[in-house]
Amino acid sequence: MAAPLAALLLASLLTAPSPAPAALPACPQIFGHGGYPTGANAWERDQIRQPNNPTAIRQYKSWGAAGVEADLQLTKNGTKGVMWHNTSTWGLTGTKKNITEIWWASGDTKLQGRTITRGPFAGETVHTFREWLAAMRSAGMIGLVEIKPEARQSLFNSDAAIKARAWAEVLDPVRENYRSQEIILYSHDSGIAAELKSRVTAAGMTQVLSGGPVWPDVTKWEEPPPSWTLNESAWKAALQSGARRIATDYPAQLRSWLVGKCQ
């Protein structure tokens, strides 16, 4: 009996089902970010990669981004909300001026109509916040909007009329659109962030303060760009932590890297 019993046990071991493989984590949504160089004289190397215009929005979507991080500035006295990363018009046609010192549509240094002079989106123009939101809605993408610290010039202006107009340029377009498209607002400026929270709470729009991505990239952007592979360990950690949304300077590479690692 011993031999048949041993054979039976061996057969059962050989035919026992293998343990099911561990389930893959859910794939995160990718948020594209346009890198800006670090170090001295960064503006001389900047290639205006930020997704602040419709051409860039479409490009980032083609790279696999579900959303993008873009930059909201205010022109002189808070008269127009515009999508532009840099403090000045460096990288645009026309005389170099700080965004906060010029009008949108009047004066010989006006911002409207200037075009980008270099980089992948050369020839594109500066767009208003409303125009940018419309382009994002058309593309079906999520808008993560940083209110740049330069906007303090009007958001905290001692003139109550300027201050009110500036905040209207930030919040009215959001109020008009946040129910039909996802918009997330934030600022690295603590004063702006605090006032933003107060105002959107009073307006019943607190949802626009949540839902942002994690930022795992460890590379410091430069031109030409550093290798995306330097971020692999950080991406892996973010994926394993269950991150629902990941922001990166390398959306196309992250999309390819995620293949087979999530579902």
N, C-alpha and C positions, 0 to 999 in steps of 0.2 A: 504493500500500500504506500510505502514511503516514496517510491519513485513516481508513481502516478500523481501523488499529492504535490510533490515538488514541481512536476511538470505543469500541473494546474496552476500553482502559485506563480510560476514563471510566466505562463501564458497571460494570466490576469495582469501581471505587472507590465508586460509588453503591450497589452491592449488598453491599459488605463488611459483615459483622456489626459492630455497635457493641460497644465494650468492655463487658464485664459490669460492672454497678454494684458498688461495694464492698459487701461483706456487712455487714449491720448487726450491732453487738455484741449479745451475749446480754443480755437484760433482767435487772437485778439484783433481788434480793428487797428489799422495803421494810420497814424497821423503824420503827415509830411511837414518838415520844417526846413526852411532855407538857411543854410549855414552862413555865418559871417566870420571872417578871419579874426584871429587873436593876435596880440602883440602890437608892436609899434607900427604906425602908419597903415593900419588895417584897411582904411578906406581906399588906399591905392590898389589893393589886391581884391577888394570886394567885387563879386560878379553879379550882384543884385539877384540872388537866387530865390528870394522870398516869394511865396505864393500870394501876392497882393494884387494880381490882375487876372482876367479871364484866361489868357493864354497859359499862365502858370498853373492855374487851377486845373485846366484840362490835362496839362502835362503830369501833374502830381496824381491825378486820378488814373491816368494810364499806367503809372508806376505801381498802382495797387493801393493808394491811399483812400481811406474812407472819409478822412477829414484832413484839414490843414491848419497850421498855426499861422496867423497873419497879424499885421501891425496897424493899429489905429492911431493916427496923429490928428491934431487939430491945427488949422491954419490960424492966422492972426486973429486975436480976440475971440477965438472959438467959433469962427463963422462957418467952418465947413469941416466935417469929419472926413479924413482921407486915409487911404491905405498905402502907407509908405514906412519903411523900416528906419531909415537913417535920419539923423538930426537935421541934416541939410539936404539941399538938392543935388549934392555931389553924386554923379551917376546919371543925372538928367541933363537934357539940353537946357540952354539958357544960363543966365548969371547965377553963380552959386549964392544961395541965401538959406538961412534957417527956415524950416517950415513954419515956425511960429511967428516969423517976421513978414510973411507975405500973404496976400489975399488969394482966394481960389480963382476968381474970375475977373479981377480988375487989377489995373496997374501994369507997368511994363515988366515986372518980375513975377507976374501971376503964375500959379502952379498949373492951372488947367491948360492942357495941350502940350505940356512938356513930355518928351519921350525918353525912354531908357536908352543909354548910349552904349552899353556893353553887356556881356553875359548872355545866357540862353534866352532871355526874354527881351533882348534889344528891339527897340521899335514900339514896344508897348507903352501905354500912357499911365499916368497916375489916375486912380479911380476913386470915386467917393465911397463912403461906407455903404450907402444904399445900393450903389451899382455893384459893389463887391458881393453884398448879400444876395442880390438877384442872380449873379453869376453862380454863386454857391448853390442856391436853390435849383437853378437850371441843371447843374451837374449832379444834384442829389448828394451833396457832401455836407459834412458837419463842420461848422465854423468855430474854431478856437481863436479868440481875438484878444491880443494883448493890447491894453491901453498903455501907450508908451509914456515914460515919465516926463517927457517934454511937454505933455498936455497939461501939466500943472499950471503953466503960464496962464491958461484961461479957466481951467476947472476950479482953481482956487483964487481967481482974480478978486481984488478988493472991490471992483465994480460989480454990483449985484446983477446987472443986466448982462454983462459979459459972462459971468459965471453961469447964470441960468441958460443962456444960449448955448454955451459949451456943453453942459450936461444934456441939453436937449439933442445936440448933435450926436452924442454917444447913445442915449437911451431911446429916443423916439424911433430910430430905425429898428431897434431891437423889439420895442413894443409892437411895432407894426408887423413883425415877421416871426416872432419866437414860437407862436402857436402852429405855424406851418412848416418850420424848419428848425433843426437843432442849432442853437447858438450858445456858446460858452464864453463868458467874459472873465478876464483876470488882469492883474497888473503886478509887476514886481515892485512898484512903488507902494510902500505901506500906507501912505496917506490916501492915495487914490483908491487902493483896495478897500480901505475902511469906509470911505465915503460911498464907493460903489455898492458895497454890501448894504449900507443904510438905505440908499436910494432904491435899489431893486427890491429890497424887502418892503419898503413903503409902497412900491408899485405892484406888489404881489407877483413878482417875477423871480423869486429866489432860485428857480430851477436853472437859470442861466449862470449860476455860480458853481454848479456841480457837473460832474461827468467828464472832467478832463483826464488826459492820459498820464501814464507814468513816463519818465524821461530817463531811460537806462543808458543811453550812449555815453561812453567814456572818452571818446575822441574829442579833441579840441579842433574845431574847424580851421582849415587853412586852404589856401589856393596855391597849387592844385590840392584837391582833397586828400586827406590821409586815407589809408586802407580801411574799408568797412569791417574787415575781419577782426580788427582790434576790439570790436563791440560784441563779438560772438558770446563770450562768457556772460556779459551783462544781459544780453538778449535771452540767453538760456535761463538765467536767474529770474528775469521778469516773467518769462513764460511759465516757469515752474511755480512761481508765486501766485499764479492765477490772474495776472494782469488782464483786464478786459480791453484796455486800449493802450497802445504803445506809440510814443512819439519818437521820431528819428530823423536824422539828416539823410538817411539812406533808405527811403521807402521801397525802391525797387529791389534792393539787395535783401532787405528784411523779408519782403514777400517771398522771394526765392528761398531764403534760408528756412522759412517756416514750413515749406512743403515737406510732408511726411512727419512733422513734429507736432502737429495739432490737427484738429478736425472741426 
